[in-house]
Amino acid sequence: MERLKDWILVQQREQSLQDLMALLRIPSISTDPQYKEEVRRCAQWLKDYITSLGADEVAVWESGGHPAVYAYFKAQHQAPTVLVYGHYDVQPVDPLALWDHPPFEPVIKETALHPDGAIFARGACDNKGQFMMHLQAIKALKNTTGLPCNVKLIIEGEEEIGSPNLENVIKTHRETLQADAILVSDTAMLGLDTPSLTVGLRGLVYLEIRLQGPNRDLHSGVYGGAVENPIHVLCRIIANLKDENNRITIPGFYDDVRTLSEEERKLIQSIPFDEEAYKRAIGVQVLATEKGFSPIECTGIRPSMDVNGIWGGYTGEGAKTVLPSKAAAKLSFRLVPHQDPDKIQALVIDYLKKQMPKTVRYEIISYHGGKPFLTDMNSNAYKAAVEAMKETLGKPPIPTYEGGSIPILSTLQTYLNAPVVLMGFGLDSDAIHSPNEHFGIKNYLLGTWTIAVFHHYFYKKERISTD
C-alpha cells in the first residue's frame, strides 16, 4: 500500500493536476445551447483520456441530448465490479464579474482553508475534480498493486439539467452496467480532519410560475389602483408558502416525511458545527431555521422551499413608473425520505392554482426533479468506504445527511439493484454553482488515495462474504 500511496501523493502529483486542469479548460455548460459542441468535445476528450489509461472498453453513448461516456477496466482475476458514476457537465458561470480569474482558465492559489493550494475553475469540485480522482486511482492501481476490482464508469453530460435522458441510457445498457456496488464522488465532506460519508440526500421538485396581467406594461399613475399588478400577486403567493415558524404551508406536504429517532437526531447533533463561523462565512447575522430543528437538521433531514429567481417590471437604472404586465419566479422544493416528488409536485401545483386570483392569467411549468436517497450502511461497499477512510485519513467517517440532490441515484439503484456509496471529498466552502468554485489539492490527492484503497477493501469484503 505504501507504493500506491507514494505513486499518488508524490510520483504522479504534478501530472495528475495537469490532467485535471486540461479537463477544466473545456466549457462544458449543459444548460446553454451555445455550448453544445463544447459539451460534446468534453465527452470526446474523456474518451481519449480513458483510452490512454488502458481501458478494456470505452464508448460515447448517445442519449438524445448530451452524450454519456462509458468505460470498463477489467481486473486480472475473478473480482467484484464497482460502477463509478460522475458527470462532466458544469453550471453556468454567471455572474462572470464576480470571478477573480476566467472560470475556464484554471489557476492554483493558496487559501486559509487550503494552505497547500486549491484549483479555481468552474467544475473543479462539481464534478470534474471529483470523478477525475477515480480515473487517477485506476491509473495508480494499474501501475502499482494491480486492479483489485473490475471498474466500470458512466460519466454523463446532463446532471446539471436533471439528467433527463440518462434513465433511458441506463435502461438500454442495463446489462452492460451491472455491478456489485456503485461509487459516487459528487458530495461534500466535513473536512479532512473530520472525515464523513454522506448517507442521505434530499429529493427535488422544481417549478416556474408565470403570471400575465394587462396586455402590456401600463403607466402606474394612470392605471395604478384599478388594474392588478402581477408582481404583487406573485409576492403574496410566495409569502404565503411559509408560515412564521418557517414551515411550508401546503396541505399534505409533510405527511410522508420520515421521522428520525432520538438516537438518529443525537448522532446528527454530534456533528461538529460552529454556528457563528457558519454565519460569518455566508455573511448573515441570523439564521432562518424551521422551529424545533437545528441548522444541520434543516439542511439535511427536513424539507425546504426556496425562490431561486424572481423577475418582472422595470429593473434598470433610475425610475420608470410602470405597472408591469408580467411577473415570474422559479421555485425549488427539497424533499426528504419518504416524500415522493410526483405527489409533492401535484400538491404544490394544486395549492398554487387555488391561490391565483381571477385578475391574472397564469402558467405553471414543471422542470426536473428527483427522489430522496438513503444509502445502505450495512452493505460491504459502505463498510469498505469506512475502512478506507480510517486508513488514509486516520479516523472513521461520520455519517451525514446532505441537503443537495442527485436525482439519478435512485434510478441507478432501481435498475442495477446495487448499493450506492457517496464518497465525496469536496467542502461546503468550495463555492460550487458560484463564482470562484475551487477544489483543494490535498482533498483531490487524498481522495484519489482513499478511492484506490477502497477497491482493495471492497475486494476483501466481497471475497469473504462469498467464500
C-alpha positions in Angstrom: 0.0 0.0 0.0 2.9 2.4 0.6 3.9 2.1 -3.1 0.3 3.0 -4.0 0.4 6.0 -1.6 3.7 7.2 -3.0 2.6 7.0 -6.6 -0.5 9.1 -5.9 0.8 11.7 -3.5 4.4 12.1 -4.8 5.3 10.5 -8.2 2.2 11.4 -10.2 1.1 14.5 -8.2 2.0 17.1 -10.9 0.8 15.0 -13.8 -2.5 14.4 -12.1 -3.0 18.1 -11.5 -2.1 18.9 -15.1 -4.6 16.3 -16.4 -7.4 17.8 -14.3 -6.6 21.3 -15.4 -6.7 20.2 -19.1 -10.2 18.9 -18.5 -11.3 22.1 -16.6 -10.4 24.2 -19.7 -13.4 22.8 -21.6 -16.5 24.9 -21.0 -19.0 22.0 -20.9 -22.1 24.0 -19.8 -25.0 21.7 -20.4 -27.9 24.1 -19.9 -26.8 26.7 -22.6 -27.3 25.6 -26.2 -24.3 27.8 -27.2 -22.0 25.3 -25.5 -23.4 22.2 -27.1 -20.3 21.5 -29.2 -18.1 22.1 -26.1 -20.0 19.6 -24.1 -19.5 17.0 -26.9 -15.8 18.0 -27.1 -15.5 17.2 -23.4 -17.1 13.8 -23.9 -14.6 13.0 -26.7 -11.7 14.3 -24.5 -12.7 11.9 -21.8 -13.0 9.0 -24.2 -9.4 9.7 -25.5 -8.1 10.2 -22.0 -9.6 7.0 -20.6 -8.4 5.1 -23.6 -4.9 6.3 -22.8 -5.2 4.7 -19.3 -5.6 1.3 -20.9 -9.3 0.7 -20.6 -10.7 -2.6 -22.0 -13.8 -0.8 -23.3 -14.5 2.9 -24.0 -17.6 4.3 -25.7 -19.5 7.5 -26.1 -23.2 6.7 -25.7 -25.7 8.9 -27.4 -28.7 9.9 -25.2 -30.9 12.1 -27.3 -29.2 15.1 -25.6 -25.7 15.4 -24.3 -23.8 12.1 -24.5 -22.5 9.9 -21.7 -19.1 8.3 -21.6 -18.8 4.6 -20.6 -15.6 2.7 -19.8 -14.6 -0.7 -18.4 -11.3 -1.8 -16.7 -11.1 -5.5 -16.1 -9.1 -6.9 -13.2 -6.7 -9.7 -13.9 -8.5 -12.2 -11.7 -12.1 -13.0 -10.7 -13.3 -10.0 -8.8 -16.3 -7.9 -7.9 -17.3 -5.0 -10.1 -17.6 -1.4 -9.0 -19.5 1.1 -11.1 -18.4 4.7 -10.8 -20.9 7.5 -11.7 -19.9 11.1 -12.3 -20.8 14.0 -14.6 -18.6 16.1 -16.9 -21.2 19.0 -17.4 -20.9 22.1 -15.3 -23.1 25.0 -14.2 -23.1 28.4 -16.0 -20.6 30.9 -14.7 -22.8 33.9 -14.1 -22.2 36.4 -12.6 -18.9 36.5 -14.5 -17.8 39.8 -12.9 -17.5 38.1 -9.5 -14.9 35.6 -10.7 -11.3 36.5 -9.7 -10.0 34.7 -12.8 -11.6 33.5 -16.0 -13.7 30.4 -15.0 -12.3 28.1 -17.6 -8.6 29.1 -17.2 -7.8 27.1 -14.0 -5.3 28.6 -11.5 -3.9 27.3 -8.3 -4.0 29.6 -5.2 -3.4 29.1 -1.5 -6.3 29.9 0.8 -6.8 29.8 4.5 -8.7 26.5 4.2 -6.3 25.2 1.6 -2.8 26.2 2.5 -1.5 23.5 0.1 -3.3 25.2 -2.7 -6.7 24.8 -4.4 -7.6 24.7 -8.1 -10.0 27.5 -9.0 -12.2 26.9 -12.1 -15.8 26.0 -12.9 -16.2 22.3 -12.4 -13.1 22.0 -10.2 -15.2 20.3 -7.5 -18.5 19.8 -9.1 -17.8 17.3 -10.6 -14.7 17.1 -12.8 -12.2 17.1 -10.0 -14.1 14.5 -8.0 -14.6 12.0 -10.9 -11.0 12.6 -12.0 -10.0 11.2 -8.6 -11.4 7.9 -9.8 -9.5 7.9 -13.0 -6.3 8.7 -11.2 -7.0 6.0 -8.7 -7.4 3.5 -11.6 -4.2 4.7 -13.1 -2.3 4.3 -9.8 -3.7 0.8 -9.1 -2.8 -0.4 -12.6 0.8 0.9 -12.1 1.3 -0.5 -8.6 -0.8 -3.2 -7.0 -3.0 -4.0 -10.0 -6.8 -3.6 -10.0 -8.4 -5.4 -7.1 -11.9 -5.0 -8.7 -13.3 -4.6 -12.1 -14.2 -1.0 -12.6 -16.9 0.4 -14.9 -17.6 4.1 -15.3 -20.5 6.1 -16.6 -19.9 9.8 -16.8 -22.8 11.8 -18.1 -23.2 15.3 -19.6 -26.7 16.3 -18.2 -26.6 16.1 -14.4 -26.8 19.9 -14.1 -30.1 19.9 -16.0 -31.6 17.0 -14.1 -30.3 14.0 -16.2 -33.4 14.0 -18.5 -32.0 11.3 -20.8 -29.9 9.2 -18.5 -32.6 6.9 -17.4 -33.1 5.7 -21.0 -29.4 5.2 -21.3 -29.3 3.1 -18.2 -32.3 1.0 -19.4 -30.7 0.5 -22.8 -27.3 -0.6 -21.3 -28.7 -2.2 -18.2 -26.8 -5.5 -18.6 -23.5 -3.7 -19.5 -23.7 -1.6 -16.4 -24.3 -4.4 -13.9 -22.1 -4.1 -10.8 -21.8 -5.2 -7.2 -21.5 -1.6 -5.9 -22.0 1.9 -7.2 -19.4 4.5 -6.1 -20.2 8.3 -6.4 -18.0 11.3 -5.6 -20.3 14.2 -6.0 -20.9 15.3 -2.4 -19.0 17.2 0.3 -17.3 16.0 3.5 -17.0 17.8 6.8 -13.2 18.1 6.4 -10.0 16.0 6.0 -9.6 16.2 9.8 -13.2 15.3 10.3 -14.0 12.7 7.6 -17.6 11.9 6.7 -19.7 9.9 4.4 -23.0 11.2 3.0 -25.7 8.7 3.8 -28.7 10.7 2.7 -29.6 13.3 0.0 -32.7 15.3 -0.4 -35.0 15.0 -3.4 -36.2 17.8 -5.6 -39.3 19.4 -7.2 -38.6 22.5 -9.4 -41.3 24.7 -10.9 -41.7 28.0 -12.6 -44.7 30.3 -12.2 -45.6 32.9 -14.9 -48.2 35.5 -14.4 -49.8 37.7 -17.0 -51.8 40.8 -16.0 -52.6 43.5 -18.6 -51.7 43.0 -22.3 -48.8 45.5 -22.0 -46.9 47.5 -19.3 -49.1 50.3 -18.2 -48.5 53.8 -16.7 -48.7 53.3 -12.9 -50.2 56.7 -12.4 -52.9 56.3 -15.0 -53.8 52.7 -14.2 -52.4 52.1 -10.7 -55.2 51.3 -8.2 -57.6 49.9 -10.8 -55.5 47.2 -12.5 -53.9 44.2 -10.8 -50.1 44.2 -10.6 -48.9 40.7 -11.3 -45.8 41.3 -9.2 -48.0 42.0 -6.2 -49.9 38.7 -6.8 -46.7 36.7 -7.1 -45.2 38.2 -3.9 -48.4 37.4 -2.0 -48.4 33.8 -3.2 -44.8 33.2 -2.4 -45.1 34.9 1.0 -47.9 32.5 1.9 -45.9 29.4 1.1 -44.2 29.6 4.6 -45.6 30.4 8.0 -44.0 32.2 10.9 -42.2 29.0 12.0 -40.6 28.5 8.6 -42.8 25.6 7.8 -44.2 25.1 4.4 -48.0 25.7 4.4 -49.1 23.4 1.6 -51.6 20.9 2.9 -50.3 17.4 3.0 -46.7 18.5 2.3 -45.3 16.8 5.5 -47.5 13.7 5.5 -44.8 11.3 4.4 -41.7 13.0 5.9 -39.5 10.3 7.6 -39.4 10.9 11.4 -35.9 10.3 12.8 -35.5 8.5 16.1 -34.0 10.4 19.1 -30.8 8.3 18.6 -30.5 9.4 15.0 -31.1 13.0 15.9 -28.4 12.8 18.7 -26.0 11.4 16.1 -26.7 14.4 13.8 -26.3 16.8 16.7 -22.8 15.3 17.4 -21.6 16.5 14.1 -19.1 19.4 14.6 -20.9 22.6 13.8 -19.9 26.2 14.6 -23.0 28.3 14.0 -21.1 31.6 14.4 -18.5 30.6 11.9 -21.2 29.3 9.6 -23.0 32.7 9.7 -19.7 34.6 9.2 -18.8 32.5 6.2 -22.0 33.4 4.3 -22.4 36.9 5.6 -25.6 36.7 7.6 -26.4 37.7 11.2 -29.3 35.5 11.9 -30.4 32.0 10.5 -34.0 31.2 9.5 -34.5 27.6 10.5 -37.7 25.7 10.9 -38.9 25.9 14.5 -37.7 22.9 16.6 -34.8 21.9 14.3 -31.1 22.8 14.2 -29.4 24.3 11.1 -27.8 20.9 10.3 -31.2 19.2 10.5 -32.9 21.9 8.4 -30.3 21.4 5.6 -30.2 17.6 5.7 -33.2 15.8 7.1 -36.0 18.4 6.7 -37.7 19.5 3.5 -37.3 23.1 2.4 -38.6 25.6 -0.2 -36.7 28.4 -1.9 -37.3 31.0 -4.5 -34.5 30.6 -7.0 -35.3 33.6 -9.1 -37.9 36.3 -9.5 -38.5 39.0 -12.1 -40.9 41.4 -13.7 -41.3 45.1 -14.4 -38.5 47.7 -14.7 -35.1 46.9 -13.2 -32.9 49.3 -15.0 -31.2 52.4 -13.7 -33.3 55.3 -12.4 -37.1 55.3 -12.2 -39.7 54.2 -14.7 -43.3 54.3 -13.3 -44.8 51.2 -14.9 -47.4 48.7 -13.8 -45.9 45.6 -15.3 -47.8 43.2 -17.5 -45.8 40.1 -16.4 -44.1 38.5 -13.4 -42.4 35.2 -12.9 -40.5 33.1 -10.4 -38.7 29.8 -10.1 -39.3 27.7 -7.0 -37.5 24.6 -5.7 -38.6 22.2 -3.1 -36.1 19.9 -1.4 -37.6 16.6 -0.2 -36.6 14.0 2.3 -37.3 10.3 2.7 -40.1 9.2 2.1 -41.5 12.1 0.1 -42.5 11.3 -3.5 -41.6 14.1 -5.9 -44.7 13.4 -8.2 -47.0 13.6 -5.2 -45.4 16.7 -3.8 -45.5 18.4 -7.3 -49.2 17.7 -7.6 -49.8 19.1 -4.1 -47.8 22.3 -4.9 -49.4 22.9 -8.2 -52.9 22.4 -6.7 -52.1 24.8 -3.9 -50.7 27.4 -6.3 -53.8 27.3 -8.5 -56.1 27.8 -5.6 -54.1 31.0 -4.6 -54.4 32.6 -8.1 -56.9 35.5 -8.3 -59.1 36.0 -11.4 -57.3 39.3 -12.0 -54.3 37.5 -13.6 -53.7 34.6 -16.0 -51.0 32.1 -15.1 -48.9 29.2 -16.3 -47.0 26.7 -14.1 -44.1 24.9 -15.7 -42.5 21.8 -14.2 -38.8 21.2 -14.6 -36.5 18.3 -13.5 -37.0 16.6 -10.1 -35.7 13.6 -8.2 -36.3 11.3 -5.4 -34.6 11.5 -2.0 -31.8 9.0 -1.4 -30.6 6.8 1.6 -27.6 4.6 1.4 -27.4 1.1 2.9 -24.9 1.4 5.8 -24.9 -2.4 6.2 -23.5 -3.1 2.7 -20.0 -4.3 2.1 -19.4 -1.2 -0.1 -20.2 1.2 2.7 -18.1 -0.8 5.2 -15.2 -0.8 2.7 -15.5 3.0 2.4 -15.4 3.4 6.2 -12.2 1.2 6.4 -10.6 3.1 3.5 -11.1 6.5 5.2 -9.8 5.1 8.5 -6.6 4.1 6.8 -6.0 7.2 4.7 -7.4 9.9 6.9 -6.8 8.4 10.3 -10.4 8.5 11.6 -13.7 6.6 10.9 -16.1 8.9 8.9 -19.1 10.4 10.5 -22.4 9.6 8.6 -24.0 12.8 7.4 -27.1 13.9 5.6 -26.6 16.4 2.7 -29.1 18.9 1.5 -28.4 18.7 -2.2 -29.9 16.3 -4.7 -28.5 13.8 -7.2 -31.8 12.6 -8.9 -30.2 9.8 -10.9 -29.1 7.8 -7.8 -32.5 6.3 -7.2 -32.6 5.3 -10.9 -29.3 3.6 -10.7 -30.3 1.7 -7.6 -33.6 0.7 -9.2 -32.2 -0.6 -12.4 -28.9 -2.1 -11.2 -30.0 -3.3 -7.8 -26.6 -2.5 -6.2 -25.7 -0.5 -3.1 -24.6 3.1 -3.6 -21.8 4.7 -1.6 -21.4 8.5 -1.7 -17.7 9.2 -1.1 -17.2 12.9 -1.7 -14.1 15.0 -0.9 -15.3 18.5 -1.6 -16.0 21.0 1.2 -19.1 23.2 1.7 -16.9 26.2 1.2 -15.8 25.2 -2.3 -18.3 27.5 -3.9 -19.9 25.0 -6.3 -22.5 26.6 -8.5 -21.0 30.0 -7.5 -18.2 32.3 -8.7 -14.7 31.2 -7.8 -15.5 27.5 -7.5 -12.5 25.6 -6.3 -11.2 22.2 -5.0 -8.4 21.7 -2.5 -5.3 20.0 -3.9 -4.9 18.0 -0.7 -8.5 16.9 -0.9 -8.0 15.8 -4.5 -4.9 13.8 -3.8 -6.1 12.2 -0.6 -9.4 11.5 -2.2 -7.6 9.7 -5.0 -5.7 7.6 -2.5 -8.8 6.8 -0.5 -10.7 5.6 -3.5 -7.8 3.4 -4.6 -7.7 1.9 -1.1 -11.5 1.4 -1.2 -11.1 -1.0 -4.1 -8.8 -3.2 -2.0 -11.1 -3.3 1.0 -14.2 -3.9 -1.2 -12.5 -6.8 -2.9 -11.6 -8.4 0.5 -15.1 -7.9 2.0 -16.8 -9.3 -1.1 -14.4 -12.3 -1.2 -15.0 -13.1 2.4 -18.8 -12.8 2.1 -18.8 -15.2 -0.9 -16.4 -17.8 0.5 
